[in-house]
Amino acid sequence: MWLYMWGYSFLFTKVNHSFMLRNYYRGFTLIELLVVIAIIGILSSVVLASLNTARTKGADASVKSNLHNMRAQAELYYSSNSDSYGTWNAGVKATCPTSVVAGSIFNDTNIIKAVAAALSSGVNGTSCISVGGSYAIAVGMKTANQAWCIDSTGASKLKTGVATPDLAITGSACN
């Protein structure tokens, strides 16, 4: 009795369970579904944008790695060929060869494979020069207007603001 007096009369009322069950099975409203779809769309666009940036950075890292390995292979070629890198394309800067060329560092199949691998990762072409005791190789990176350049002086550097890789080489060295 004292529960009734203090406002707890709901404990003694009969509840219409069929009404509650009917509301339970109605499901989500259209607004709720549209809000969830919008949130999922926004989150997926953020993830895809981040993924694209990661792919570009991965491709650029692959170019750097291939050129780093190529520099070590060129030094091995130099020491086993009378301290010379040989002469390729009459000492004129040009697109790097994709097959073995006798008389220069491009006679080494490992260097040719590294050039091909770097070119497949980058998107902006290659530029090479080899004259006697010096060489330079530049490969365009996936990031726009950038090239990675290595040369016989030990330089291994990024050149920005270059539309093509040949602009990263001056003479037979990276500029």
Chimera marker file (.cmm) of the C-alpha trace (Angstrom):
<marker_set name="trace">
<marker id="1" x="0.000" y="0.000" z="0.000" r="1" g="1" b="0" radius="0.5"/>
<marker id="2" x="2.737" y="2.480" z="0.835" r="1" g="1" b="0" radius="0.5"/>
<marker id="3" x="4.255" y="1.913" z="-2.659" r="1" g="1" b="0" radius="0.5"/>
<marker id="4" x="1.057" y="3.181" z="-4.198" r="1" g="1" b="0" radius="0.5"/>
<marker id="5" x="1.157" y="6.279" z="-2.081" r="1" g="1" b="0" radius="0.5"/>
<marker id="6" x="4.701" y="7.243" z="-3.070" r="1" g="1" b="0" radius="0.5"/>
<marker id="7" x="4.015" y="7.141" z="-6.826" r="1" g="1" b="0" radius="0.5"/>
<marker id="8" x="4.939" y="3.551" z="-7.583" r="1" g="1" b="0" radius="0.5"/>
<marker id="9" x="1.532" y="2.750" z="-8.978" r="1" g="1" b="0" radius="0.5"/>
<marker id="10" x="3.081" y="1.577" z="-12.237" r="1" g="1" b="0" radius="0.5"/>
<marker id="11" x="4.076" y="-1.606" z="-10.465" r="1" g="1" b="0" radius="0.5"/>
<marker id="12" x="0.436" y="-2.526" z="-10.135" r="1" g="1" b="0" radius="0.5"/>
<marker id="13" x="-0.698" y="-1.622" z="-13.641" r="1" g="1" b="0" radius="0.5"/>
<marker id="14" x="-1.268" y="-4.185" z="-16.340" r="1" g="1" b="0" radius="0.5"/>
<marker id="15" x="1.208" y="-3.794" z="-19.221" r="1" g="1" b="0" radius="0.5"/>
<marker id="16" x="0.146" y="-4.323" z="-22.826" r="1" g="1" b="0" radius="0.5"/>
<marker id="17" x="2.956" y="-6.625" z="-24.025" r="1" g="1" b="0" radius="0.5"/>
<marker id="18" x="1.634" y="-6.954" z="-27.566" r="1" g="1" b="0" radius="0.5"/>
<marker id="19" x="2.254" y="-3.233" z="-28.157" r="1" g="1" b="0" radius="0.5"/>
<marker id="20" x="5.847" y="-3.523" z="-26.938" r="1" g="1" b="0" radius="0.5"/>
<marker id="21" x="6.559" y="-6.552" z="-29.104" r="1" g="1" b="0" radius="0.5"/>
<marker id="22" x="5.104" y="-4.860" z="-32.154" r="1" g="1" b="0" radius="0.5"/>
<marker id="23" x="7.511" y="-1.907" z="-31.714" r="1" g="1" b="0" radius="0.5"/>
<marker id="24" x="10.407" y="-4.275" z="-31.138" r="1" g="1" b="0" radius="0.5"/>
<marker id="25" x="9.996" y="-5.954" z="-34.528" r="1" g="1" b="0" radius="0.5"/>
<marker id="26" x="9.553" y="-2.784" z="-36.556" r="1" g="1" b="0" radius="0.5"/>
<marker id="27" x="13.326" y="-2.429" z="-37.242" r="1" g="1" b="0" radius="0.5"/>
<marker id="28" x="15.326" y="0.676" z="-38.106" r="1" g="1" b="0" radius="0.5"/>
<marker id="29" x="13.925" y="3.851" z="-39.567" r="1" g="1" b="0" radius="0.5"/>
<marker id="30" x="15.014" y="5.134" z="-42.938" r="1" g="1" b="0" radius="0.5"/>
<marker id="31" x="16.861" y="8.057" z="-41.323" r="1" g="1" b="0" radius="0.5"/>
<marker id="32" x="18.869" y="5.719" z="-39.085" r="1" g="1" b="0" radius="0.5"/>
<marker id="33" x="19.893" y="3.590" z="-42.065" r="1" g="1" b="0" radius="0.5"/>
<marker id="34" x="20.901" y="6.624" z="-44.131" r="1" g="1" b="0" radius="0.5"/>
<marker id="35" x="23.024" y="8.009" z="-41.294" r="1" g="1" b="0" radius="0.5"/>
<marker id="36" x="24.861" y="4.684" z="-40.940" r="1" g="1" b="0" radius="0.5"/>
<marker id="37" x="25.455" y="4.474" z="-44.702" r="1" g="1" b="0" radius="0.5"/>
<marker id="38" x="26.788" y="8.055" z="-44.746" r="1" g="1" b="0" radius="0.5"/>
<marker id="39" x="29.195" y="7.338" z="-41.873" r="1" g="1" b="0" radius="0.5"/>
<marker id="40" x="30.469" y="4.188" z="-43.603" r="1" g="1" b="0" radius="0.5"/>
<marker id="41" x="30.966" y="6.163" z="-46.826" r="1" g="1" b="0" radius="0.5"/>
<marker id="42" x="32.982" y="8.883" z="-45.114" r="1" g="1" b="0" radius="0.5"/>
<marker id="43" x="35.182" y="6.376" z="-43.292" r="1" g="1" b="0" radius="0.5"/>
<marker id="44" x="35.841" y="4.363" z="-46.455" r="1" g="1" b="0" radius="0.5"/>
<marker id="45" x="36.866" y="7.478" z="-48.415" r="1" g="1" b="0" radius="0.5"/>
<marker id="46" x="39.376" y="8.404" z="-45.698" r="1" g="1" b="0" radius="0.5"/>
<marker id="47" x="40.842" y="4.894" z="-45.730" r="1" g="1" b="0" radius="0.5"/>
<marker id="48" x="41.116" y="4.805" z="-49.533" r="1" g="1" b="0" radius="0.5"/>
<marker id="49" x="42.857" y="8.185" z="-49.635" r="1" g="1" b="0" radius="0.5"/>
<marker id="50" x="45.401" y="6.985" z="-47.068" r="1" g="1" b="0" radius="0.5"/>
<marker id="51" x="45.919" y="3.763" z="-48.984" r="1" g="1" b="0" radius="0.5"/>
<marker id="52" x="46.713" y="5.633" z="-52.197" r="1" g="1" b="0" radius="0.5"/>
<marker id="53" x="49.337" y="7.743" z="-50.418" r="1" g="1" b="0" radius="0.5"/>
<marker id="54" x="50.893" y="4.608" z="-48.944" r="1" g="1" b="0" radius="0.5"/>
<marker id="55" x="51.087" y="2.998" z="-52.398" r="1" g="1" b="0" radius="0.5"/>
<marker id="56" x="52.894" y="6.019" z="-53.820" r="1" g="1" b="0" radius="0.5"/>
<marker id="57" x="55.375" y="6.057" z="-50.951" r="1" g="1" b="0" radius="0.5"/>
<marker id="58" x="55.922" y="2.309" z="-51.366" r="1" g="1" b="0" radius="0.5"/>
<marker id="59" x="56.645" y="2.684" z="-55.078" r="1" g="1" b="0" radius="0.5"/>
<marker id="60" x="59.091" y="5.526" z="-54.373" r="1" g="1" b="0" radius="0.5"/>
<marker id="61" x="60.856" y="3.402" z="-51.746" r="1" g="1" b="0" radius="0.5"/>
<marker id="62" x="61.128" y="0.577" z="-54.277" r="1" g="1" b="0" radius="0.5"/>
<marker id="63" x="62.845" y="2.886" z="-56.783" r="1" g="1" b="0" radius="0.5"/>
<marker id="64" x="65.334" y="4.022" z="-54.123" r="1" g="1" b="0" radius="0.5"/>
<marker id="65" x="66.041" y="0.443" z="-53.068" r="1" g="1" b="0" radius="0.5"/>
<marker id="66" x="66.624" y="-0.759" z="-56.624" r="1" g="1" b="0" radius="0.5"/>
<marker id="67" x="68.988" y="2.108" z="-57.356" r="1" g="1" b="0" radius="0.5"/>
<marker id="68" x="70.857" y="1.538" z="-54.089" r="1" g="1" b="0" radius="0.5"/>
<marker id="69" x="71.411" y="-2.101" z="-55.078" r="1" g="1" b="0" radius="0.5"/>
<marker id="70" x="72.426" y="-0.989" z="-58.571" r="1" g="1" b="0" radius="0.5"/>
<marker id="71" x="75.106" y="1.307" z="-57.144" r="1" g="1" b="0" radius="0.5"/>
<marker id="72" x="76.697" y="-1.616" z="-55.286" r="1" g="1" b="0" radius="0.5"/>
<marker id="73" x="76.547" y="-3.777" z="-58.417" r="1" g="1" b="0" radius="0.5"/>
<marker id="74" x="78.170" y="-0.997" z="-60.481" r="1" g="1" b="0" radius="0.5"/>
<marker id="75" x="81.089" y="-0.880" z="-58.044" r="1" g="1" b="0" radius="0.5"/>
<marker id="76" x="81.555" y="-4.620" z="-58.437" r="1" g="1" b="0" radius="0.5"/>
<marker id="77" x="81.545" y="-4.175" z="-62.219" r="1" g="1" b="0" radius="0.5"/>
<marker id="78" x="84.076" y="-1.322" z="-61.910" r="1" g="1" b="0" radius="0.5"/>
<marker id="79" x="86.544" y="-3.340" z="-59.848" r="1" g="1" b="0" radius="0.5"/>
<marker id="80" x="86.350" y="-6.416" z="-62.085" r="1" g="1" b="0" radius="0.5"/>
<marker id="81" x="86.674" y="-4.477" z="-65.392" r="1" g="1" b="0" radius="0.5"/>
<marker id="82" x="89.985" y="-2.618" z="-65.144" r="1" g="1" b="0" radius="0.5"/>
<marker id="83" x="88.573" y="0.192" z="-62.998" r="1" g="1" b="0" radius="0.5"/>
<marker id="84" x="86.186" y="1.334" z="-65.698" r="1" g="1" b="0" radius="0.5"/>
<marker id="85" x="82.411" y="1.526" z="-66.076" r="1" g="1" b="0" radius="0.5"/>
<marker id="86" x="82.844" y="1.363" z="-69.840" r="1" g="1" b="0" radius="0.5"/>
<marker id="87" x="81.219" y="3.642" z="-72.375" r="1" g="1" b="0" radius="0.5"/>
<marker id="88" x="77.580" y="3.325" z="-73.367" r="1" g="1" b="0" radius="0.5"/>
<marker id="89" x="75.777" y="5.260" z="-76.095" r="1" g="1" b="0" radius="0.5"/>
<marker id="90" x="78.999" y="7.113" z="-76.978" r="1" g="1" b="0" radius="0.5"/>
<marker id="91" x="78.864" y="8.900" z="-73.617" r="1" g="1" b="0" radius="0.5"/>
<marker id="92" x="75.594" y="10.656" z="-74.430" r="1" g="1" b="0" radius="0.5"/>
<marker id="93" x="72.804" y="10.749" z="-71.853" r="1" g="1" b="0" radius="0.5"/>
<marker id="94" x="69.816" y="8.638" z="-72.996" r="1" g="1" b="0" radius="0.5"/>
<marker id="95" x="67.030" y="6.347" z="-71.796" r="1" g="1" b="0" radius="0.5"/>
<marker id="96" x="68.551" y="3.399" z="-69.927" r="1" g="1" b="0" radius="0.5"/>
<marker id="97" x="68.838" y="0.153" z="-71.882" r="1" g="1" b="0" radius="0.5"/>
<marker id="98" x="66.493" y="-2.711" z="-71.008" r="1" g="1" b="0" radius="0.5"/>
<marker id="99" x="68.706" y="-5.435" z="-72.444" r="1" g="1" b="0" radius="0.5"/>
<marker id="100" x="72.396" y="-6.272" z="-72.040" r="1" g="1" b="0" radius="0.5"/>
<marker id="101" x="74.788" y="-3.890" z="-73.850" r="1" g="1" b="0" radius="0.5"/>
<marker id="102" x="78.425" y="-4.981" z="-74.193" r="1" g="1" b="0" radius="0.5"/>
<marker id="103" x="81.279" y="-2.692" z="-73.154" r="1" g="1" b="0" radius="0.5"/>
<marker id="104" x="79.644" y="-0.859" z="-70.243" r="1" g="1" b="0" radius="0.5"/>
<marker id="105" x="78.064" y="-1.392" z="-66.837" r="1" g="1" b="0" radius="0.5"/>
<marker id="106" x="74.921" y="-2.275" z="-68.774" r="1" g="1" b="0" radius="0.5"/>
<marker id="107" x="76.665" y="-5.522" z="-69.738" r="1" g="1" b="0" radius="0.5"/>
<marker id="108" x="75.802" y="-6.783" z="-66.236" r="1" g="1" b="0" radius="0.5"/>
<marker id="109" x="72.432" y="-8.580" z="-66.134" r="1" g="1" b="0" radius="0.5"/>
<marker id="110" x="71.914" y="-7.612" z="-62.474" r="1" g="1" b="0" radius="0.5"/>
<marker id="111" x="72.127" y="-3.919" z="-63.373" r="1" g="1" b="0" radius="0.5"/>
<marker id="112" x="69.698" y="-4.406" z="-66.274" r="1" g="1" b="0" radius="0.5"/>
<marker id="113" x="67.266" y="-6.209" z="-63.941" r="1" g="1" b="0" radius="0.5"/>
<marker id="114" x="67.590" y="-3.423" z="-61.351" r="1" g="1" b="0" radius="0.5"/>
<marker id="115" x="66.913" y="-0.772" z="-64.030" r="1" g="1" b="0" radius="0.5"/>
<marker id="116" x="63.826" y="-2.699" z="-65.178" r="1" g="1" b="0" radius="0.5"/>
<marker id="117" x="62.586" y="-3.132" z="-61.598" r="1" g="1" b="0" radius="0.5"/>
<marker id="118" x="63.098" y="0.565" z="-60.809" r="1" g="1" b="0" radius="0.5"/>
<marker id="119" x="61.314" y="1.538" z="-64.018" r="1" g="1" b="0" radius="0.5"/>
<marker id="120" x="58.349" y="-0.713" z="-63.185" r="1" g="1" b="0" radius="0.5"/>
<marker id="121" x="58.018" y="1.000" z="-59.784" r="1" g="1" b="0" radius="0.5"/>
<marker id="122" x="58.493" y="4.537" z="-61.072" r="1" g="1" b="0" radius="0.5"/>
<marker id="123" x="56.382" y="6.080" z="-63.789" r="1" g="1" b="0" radius="0.5"/>
<marker id="124" x="58.451" y="8.809" z="-65.386" r="1" g="1" b="0" radius="0.5"/>
<marker id="125" x="61.156" y="6.938" z="-67.318" r="1" g="1" b="0" radius="0.5"/>
<marker id="126" x="64.906" y="6.586" z="-66.896" r="1" g="1" b="0" radius="0.5"/>
<marker id="127" x="68.085" y="8.365" z="-67.928" r="1" g="1" b="0" radius="0.5"/>
<marker id="128" x="71.581" y="6.876" z="-67.986" r="1" g="1" b="0" radius="0.5"/>
<marker id="129" x="75.125" y="7.790" z="-68.973" r="1" g="1" b="0" radius="0.5"/>
<marker id="130" x="78.331" y="5.780" z="-68.711" r="1" g="1" b="0" radius="0.5"/>
<marker id="131" x="81.740" y="7.131" z="-69.767" r="1" g="1" b="0" radius="0.5"/>
<marker id="132" x="84.964" y="5.415" z="-68.690" r="1" g="1" b="0" radius="0.5"/>
<marker id="133" x="85.382" y="6.130" z="-64.971" r="1" g="1" b="0" radius="0.5"/>
<marker id="134" x="81.966" y="7.647" z="-64.317" r="1" g="1" b="0" radius="0.5"/>
<marker id="135" x="78.274" y="6.890" z="-64.651" r="1" g="1" b="0" radius="0.5"/>
<marker id="136" x="74.934" y="8.350" z="-63.583" r="1" g="1" b="0" radius="0.5"/>
<marker id="137" x="71.468" y="6.787" z="-63.522" r="1" g="1" b="0" radius="0.5"/>
<marker id="138" x="68.199" y="8.600" z="-62.762" r="1" g="1" b="0" radius="0.5"/>
<marker id="139" x="64.716" y="7.111" z="-62.519" r="1" g="1" b="0" radius="0.5"/>
<marker id="140" x="61.466" y="9.057" z="-62.327" r="1" g="1" b="0" radius="0.5"/>
<marker id="141" x="59.483" y="8.396" z="-59.181" r="1" g="1" b="0" radius="0.5"/>
<marker id="142" x="55.760" y="7.843" z="-58.810" r="1" g="1" b="0" radius="0.5"/>
<marker id="143" x="55.489" y="11.141" z="-56.938" r="1" g="1" b="0" radius="0.5"/>
<marker id="144" x="55.072" y="13.787" z="-59.627" r="1" g="1" b="0" radius="0.5"/>
<marker id="145" x="58.120" y="15.807" z="-60.749" r="1" g="1" b="0" radius="0.5"/>
<marker id="146" x="60.628" y="13.810" z="-58.714" r="1" g="1" b="0" radius="0.5"/>
<marker id="147" x="63.538" y="11.608" z="-59.732" r="1" g="1" b="0" radius="0.5"/>
<marker id="148" x="66.079" y="9.572" z="-57.775" r="1" g="1" b="0" radius="0.5"/>
<marker id="149" x="69.644" y="9.801" z="-59.058" r="1" g="1" b="0" radius="0.5"/>
<marker id="150" x="72.793" y="7.778" z="-58.330" r="1" g="1" b="0" radius="0.5"/>
<marker id="151" x="76.265" y="8.277" z="-59.758" r="1" g="1" b="0" radius="0.5"/>
<marker id="152" x="79.841" y="7.014" z="-59.550" r="1" g="1" b="0" radius="0.5"/>
<marker id="153" x="80.823" y="9.640" z="-56.952" r="1" g="1" b="0" radius="0.5"/>
<marker id="154" x="78.570" y="7.888" z="-54.429" r="1" g="1" b="0" radius="0.5"/>
<marker id="155" x="75.726" y="10.388" z="-54.680" r="1" g="1" b="0" radius="0.5"/>
<marker id="156" x="72.254" y="9.006" z="-54.132" r="1" g="1" b="0" radius="0.5"/>
<marker id="157" x="69.744" y="11.793" z="-53.959" r="1" g="1" b="0" radius="0.5"/>
<marker id="158" x="66.255" y="13.000" z="-54.681" r="1" g="1" b="0" radius="0.5"/>
<marker id="159" x="65.790" y="15.653" z="-57.337" r="1" g="1" b="0" radius="0.5"/>
<marker id="160" x="62.537" y="17.590" z="-57.111" r="1" g="1" b="0" radius="0.5"/>
<marker id="161" x="60.963" y="19.811" z="-59.720" r="1" g="1" b="0" radius="0.5"/>
<marker id="162" x="62.225" y="17.709" z="-62.634" r="1" g="1" b="0" radius="0.5"/>
<marker id="163" x="59.678" y="16.829" z="-65.304" r="1" g="1" b="0" radius="0.5"/>
<marker id="164" x="61.885" y="14.021" z="-66.677" r="1" g="1" b="0" radius="0.5"/>
<marker id="165" x="64.773" y="12.055" z="-65.120" r="1" g="1" b="0" radius="0.5"/>
<marker id="166" x="67.347" y="13.339" z="-67.642" r="1" g="1" b="0" radius="0.5"/>
<marker id="167" x="67.127" y="16.746" z="-65.939" r="1" g="1" b="0" radius="0.5"/>
<marker id="168" x="68.586" y="15.163" z="-62.773" r="1" g="1" b="0" radius="0.5"/>
<marker id="169" x="71.900" y="14.430" z="-64.542" r="1" g="1" b="0" radius="0.5"/>
<marker id="170" x="74.523" y="16.956" z="-65.588" r="1" g="1" b="0" radius="0.5"/>
<marker id="171" x="77.510" y="15.562" z="-67.458" r="1" g="1" b="0" radius="0.5"/>
<marker id="172" x="77.985" y="12.149" z="-65.893" r="1" g="1" b="0" radius="0.5"/>
<marker id="173" x="76.919" y="13.014" z="-62.337" r="1" g="1" b="0" radius="0.5"/>
<marker id="174" x="73.766" y="13.849" z="-60.428" r="1" g="1" b="0" radius="0.5"/>
<marker id="175" x="73.247" y="17.591" z="-60.181" r="1" g="1" b="0" radius="0.5"/>
<link id1="1" id2="2" r="1" g="1" b="0" radius="0.2"/>
<link id1="2" id2="3" r="1" g="1" b="0" radius="0.2"/>
<link id1="3" id2="4" r="1" g="1" b="0" radius="0.2"/>
<link id1="4" id2="5" r="1" g="1" b="0" radius="0.2"/>
<link id1="5" id2="6" r="1" g="1" b="0" radius="0.2"/>
<link id1="6" id2="7" r="1" g="1" b="0" radius="0.2"/>
<link id1="7" id2="8" r="1" g="1" b="0" radius="0.2"/>
<link id1="8" id2="9" r="1" g="1" b="0" radius="0.2"/>
<link id1="9" id2="10" r="1" g="1" b="0" radius="0.2"/>
<link id1="10" id2="11" r="1" g="1" b="0" radius="0.2"/>
<link id1="11" id2="12" r="1" g="1" b="0" radius="0.2"/>
<link id1="12" id2="13" r="1" g="1" b="0" radius="0.2"/>
<link id1="13" id2="14" r="1" g="1" b="0" radius="0.2"/>
<link id1="14" id2="15" r="1" g="1" b="0" radius="0.2"/>
<link id1="15" id2="16" r="1" g="1" b="0" radius="0.2"/>
<link id1="16" id2="17" r="1" g="1" b="0" radius="0.2"/>
<link id1="17" id2="18" r="1" g="1" b="0" radius="0.2"/>
<link id1="18" id2="19" r="1" g="1" b="0" radius="0.2"/>
<link id1="19" id2="20" r="1" g="1" b="0" radius="0.2"/>
<link id1="20" id2="21" r="1" g="1" b="0" radius="0.2"/>
<link id1="21" id2="22" r="1" g="1" b="0" radius="0.2"/>
<link id1="22" id2="23" r="1" g="1" b="0" radius="0.2"/>
<link id1="23" id2="24" r="1" g="1" b="0" radius="0.2"/>
<link id1="24" id2="25" r="1" g="1" b="0" radius="0.2"/>
<link id1="25" id2="26" r="1" g="1" b="0" radius="0.2"/>
<link id1="26" id2="27" r="1" g="1" b="0" radius="0.2"/>
<link id1="27" id2="28" r="1" g="1" b="0" radius="0.2"/>
<link id1="28" id2="29" r="1" g="1" b="0" radius="0.2"/>
<link id1="29" id2="30" r="1" g="1" b="0" radius="0.2"/>
<link id1="30" id2="31" r="1" g="1" b="0" radius="0.2"/>
<link id1="31" id2="32" r="1" g="1" b="0" radius="0.2"/>
<link id1="32" id2="33" r="1" g="1" b="0" radius="0.2"/>
<link id1="33" id2="34" r="1" g="1" b="0" radius="0.2"/>
<link id1="34" id2="35" r="1" g="1" b="0" radius="0.2"/>
<link id1="35" id2="36" r="1" g="1" b="0" radius="0.2"/>
<link id1="36" id2="37" r="1" g="1" b="0" radius="0.2"/>
<link id1="37" id2="38" r="1" g="1" b="0" radius="0.2"/>
<link id1="38" id2="39" r="1" g="1" b="0" radius="0.2"/>
<link id1="39" id2="40" r="1" g="1" b="0" radius="0.2"/>
<link id1="40" id2="41" r="1" g="1" b="0" radius="0.2"/>
<link id1="41" id2="42" r="1" g="1" b="0" radius="0.2"/>
<link id1="42" id2="43" r="1" g="1" b="0" radius="0.2"/>
<link id1="43" id2="44" r="1" g="1" b="0" radius="0.2"/>
<link id1="44" id2="45" r="1" g="1" b="0" radius="0.2"/>
<link id1="45" id2="46" r="1" g="1" b="0" radius="0.2"/>
<link id1="46" id2="47" r="1" g="1" b="0" radius="0.2"/>
<link id1="47" id2="48" r="1" g="1" b="0" radius="0.2"/>
<link id1="48" id2="49" r="1" g="1" b="0" radius="0.2"/>
<link id1="49" id2="50" r="1" g="1" b="0" radius="0.2"/>
<link id1="50" id2="51" r="1" g="1" b="0" radius="0.2"/>
<link id1="51" id2="52" r="1" g="1" b="0" radius="0.2"/>
<link id1="52" id2="53" r="1" g="1" b="0" radius="0.2"/>
<link id1="53" id2="54" r="1" g="1" b="0" radius="0.2"/>
<link id1="54" id2="55" r="1" g="1" b="0" radius="0.2"/>
<link id1="55" id2="56" r="1" g="1" b="0" radius="0.2"/>
<link id1="56" id2="57" r="1" g="1" b="0" radius="0.2"/>
<link id1="57" id2="58" r="1" g="1" b="0" radius="0.2"/>
<link id1="58" id2="59" r="1" g="1" b="0" radius="0.2"/>
<link id1="59" id2="60" r="1" g="1" b="0" radius="0.2"/>
<link id1="60" id2="61" r="1" g="1" b="0" radius="0.2"/>
<link id1="61" id2="62" r="1" g="1" b="0" radius="0.2"/>
<link id1="62" id2="63" r="1" g="1" b="0" radius="0.2"/>
<link id1="63" id2="64" r="1" g="1" b="0" radius="0.2"/>
<link id1="64" id2="65" r="1" g="1" b="0" radius="0.2"/>
<link id1="65" id2="66" r="1" g="1" b="0" radius="0.2"/>
<link id1="66" id2="67" r="1" g="1" b="0" radius="0.2"/>
<link id1="67" id2="68" r="1" g="1" b="0" radius="0.2"/>
<link id1="68" id2="69" r="1" g="1" b="0" radius="0.2"/>
<link id1="69" id2="70" r="1" g="1" b="0" radius="0.2"/>
<link id1="70" id2="71" r="1" g="1" b="0" radius="0.2"/>
<link id1="71" id2="72" r="1" g="1" b="0" radius="0.2"/>
<link id1="72" id2="73" r="1" g="1" b="0" radius="0.2"/>
<link id1="73" id2="74" r="1" g="1" b="0" radius="0.2"/>
<link id1="74" id2="75" r="1" g="1" b="0" radius="0.2"/>
<link id1="75" id2="76" r="1" g="1" b="0" radius="0.2"/>
<link id1="76" id2="77" r="1" g="1" b="0" radius="0.2"/>
<link id1="77" id2="78" r="1" g="1" b="0" radius="0.2"/>
<link id1="78" id2="79" r="1" g="1" b="0" radius="0.2"/>
<link id1="79" id2="80" r="1" g="1" b="0" radius="0.2"/>
<link id1="80" id2="81" r="1" g="1" b="0" radius="0.2"/>
<link id1="81" id2="82" r="1" g="1" b="0" radius="0.2"/>
<link id1="82" id2="83" r="1" g="1" b="0" radius="0.2"/>
<link id1="83" id2="84" r="1" g="1" b="0" radius="0.2"/>
<link id1="84" id2="85" r="1" g="1" b="0" radius="0.2"/>
<link id1="85" id2="86" r="1" g="1" b="0" radius="0.2"/>
<link id1="86" id2="87" r="1" g="1" b="0" radius="0.2"/>
<link id1="87" id2="88" r="1" g="1" b="0" radius="0.2"/>
<link id1="88" id2="89" r="1" g="1" b="0" radius="0.2"/>
<link id1="89" id2="90" r="1" g="1" b="0" radius="0.2"/>
<link id1="90" id2="91" r="1" g="1" b="0" radius="0.2"/>
<link id1="91" id2="92" r="1" g="1" b="0" radius="0.2"/>
<link id1="92" id2="93" r="1" g="1" b="0" radius="0.2"/>
<link id1="93" id2="94" r="1" g="1" b="0" radius="0.2"/>
<link id1="94" id2="95" r="1" g="1" b="0" radius="0.2"/>
<link id1="95" id2="96" r="1" g="1" b="0" radius="0.2"/>
<link id1="96" id2="97" r="1" g="1" b="0" radius="0.2"/>
<link id1="97" id2="98" r="1" g="1" b="0" radius="0.2"/>
<link id1="98" id2="99" r="1" g="1" b="0" radius="0.2"/>
<link id1="99" id2="100" r="1" g="1" b="0" radius="0.2"/>
<link id1="100" id2="101" r="1" g="1" b="0" radius="0.2"/>
<link id1="101" id2="102" r="1" g="1" b="0" radius="0.2"/>
<link id1="102" id2="103" r="1" g="1" b="0" radius="0.2"/>
<link id1="103" id2="104" r="1" g="1" b="0" radius="0.2"/>
<link id1="104" id2="105" r="1" g="1" b="0" radius="0.2"/>
<link id1="105" id2="106" r="1" g="1" b="0" radius="0.2"/>
<link id1="106" id2="107" r="1" g="1" b="0" radius="0.2"/>
<link id1="107" id2="108" r="1" g="1" b="0" radius="0.2"/>
<link id1="108" id2="109" r="1" g="1" b="0" radius="0.2"/>
<link id1="109" id2="110" r="1" g="1" b="0" radius="0.2"/>
<link id1="110" id2="111" r="1" g="1" b="0" radius="0.2"/>
<link id1="111" id2="112" r="1" g="1" b="0" radius="0.2"/>
<link id1="112" id2="113" r="1" g="1" b="0" radius="0.2"/>
<link id1="113" id2="114" r="1" g="1" b="0" radius="0.2"/>
<link id1="114" id2="115" r="1" g="1" b="0" radius="0.2"/>
<link id1="115" id2="116" r="1" g="1" b="0" radius="0.2"/>
<link id1="116" id2="117" r="1" g="1" b="0" radius="0.2"/>
<link id1="117" id2="118" r="1" g="1" b="0" radius="0.2"/>
<link id1="118" id2="119" r="1" g="1" b="0" radius="0.2"/>
<link id1="119" id2="120" r="1" g="1" b="0" radius="0.2"/>
<link id1="120" id2="121" r="1" g="1" b="0" radius="0.2"/>
<link id1="121" id2="122" r="1" g="1" b="0" radius="0.2"/>
<link id1="122" id2="123" r="1" g="1" b="0" radius="0.2"/>
<link id1="123" id2="124" r="1" g="1" b="0" radius="0.2"/>
<link id1="124" id2="125" r="1" g="1" b="0" radius="0.2"/>
<link id1="125" id2="126" r="1" g="1" b="0" radius="0.2"/>
<link id1="126" id2="127" r="1" g="1" b="0" radius="0.2"/>
<link id1="127" id2="128" r="1" g="1" b="0" radius="0.2"/>
<link id1="128" id2="129" r="1" g="1" b="0" radius="0.2"/>
<link id1="129" id2="130" r="1" g="1" b="0" radius="0.2"/>
<link id1="130" id2="131" r="1" g="1" b="0" radius="0.2"/>
<link id1="131" id2="132" r="1" g="1" b="0" radius="0.2"/>
<link id1="132" id2="133" r="1" g="1" b="0" radius="0.2"/>
<link id1="133" id2="134" r="1" g="1" b="0" radius="0.2"/>
<link id1="134" id2="135" r="1" g="1" b="0" radius="0.2"/>
<link id1="135" id2="136" r="1" g="1" b="0" radius="0.2"/>
<link id1="136" id2="137" r="1" g="1" b="0" radius="0.2"/>
<link id1="137" id2="138" r="1" g="1" b="0" radius="0.2"/>
<link id1="138" id2="139" r="1" g="1" b="0" radius="0.2"/>
<link id1="139" id2="140" r="1" g="1" b="0" radius="0.2"/>
<link id1="140" id2="141" r="1" g="1" b="0" radius="0.2"/>
<link id1="141" id2="142" r="1" g="1" b="0" radius="0.2"/>
<link id1="142" id2="143" r="1" g="1" b="0" radius="0.2"/>
<link id1="143" id2="144" r="1" g="1" b="0" radius="0.2"/>
<link id1="144" id2="145" r="1" g="1" b="0" radius="0.2"/>
<link id1="145" id2="146" r="1" g="1" b="0" radius="0.2"/>
<link id1="146" id2="147" r="1" g="1" b="0" radius="0.2"/>
<link id1="147" id2="148" r="1" g="1" b="0" radius="0.2"/>
<link id1="148" id2="149" r="1" g="1" b="0" radius="0.2"/>
<link id1="149" id2="150" r="1" g="1" b="0" radius="0.2"/>
<link id1="150" id2="151" r="1" g="1" b="0" radius="0.2"/>
<link id1="151" id2="152" r="1" g="1" b="0" radius="0.2"/>
<link id1="152" id2="153" r="1" g="1" b="0" radius="0.2"/>
<link id1="153" id2="154" r="1" g="1" b="0" radius="0.2"/>
<link id1="154" id2="155" r="1" g="1" b="0" radius="0.2"/>
<link id1="155" id2="156" r="1" g="1" b="0" radius="0.2"/>
<link id1="156" id2="157" r="1" g="1" b="0" radius="0.2"/>
<link id1="157" id2="158" r="1" g="1" b="0" radius="0.2"/>
<link id1="158" id2="159" r="1" g="1" b="0" radius="0.2"/>
<link id1="159" id2="160" r="1" g="1" b="0" radius="0.2"/>
<link id1="160" id2="161" r="1" g="1" b="0" radius="0.2"/>
<link id1="161" id2="162" r="1" g="1" b="0" radius="0.2"/>
<link id1="162" id2="163" r="1" g="1" b="0" radius="0.2"/>
<link id1="163" id2="164" r="1" g="1" b="0" radius="0.2"/>
<link id1="164" id2="165" r="1" g="1" b="0" radius="0.2"/>
<link id1="165" id2="166" r="1" g="1" b="0" radius="0.2"/>
<link id1="166" id2="167" r="1" g="1" b="0" radius="0.2"/>
<link id1="167" id2="168" r="1" g="1" b="0" radius="0.2"/>
<link id1="168" id2="169" r="1" g="1" b="0" radius="0.2"/>
<link id1="169" id2="170" r="1" g="1" b="0" radius="0.2"/>
<link id1="170" id2="171" r="1" g="1" b="0" radius="0.2"/>
<link id1="171" id2="172" r="1" g="1" b="0" radius="0.2"/>
<link id1="172" id2="173" r="1" g="1" b="0" radius="0.2"/>
<link id1="173" id2="174" r="1" g="1" b="0" radius="0.2"/>
<link id1="174" id2="175" r="1" g="1" b="0" radius="0.2"/>
</marker_set>
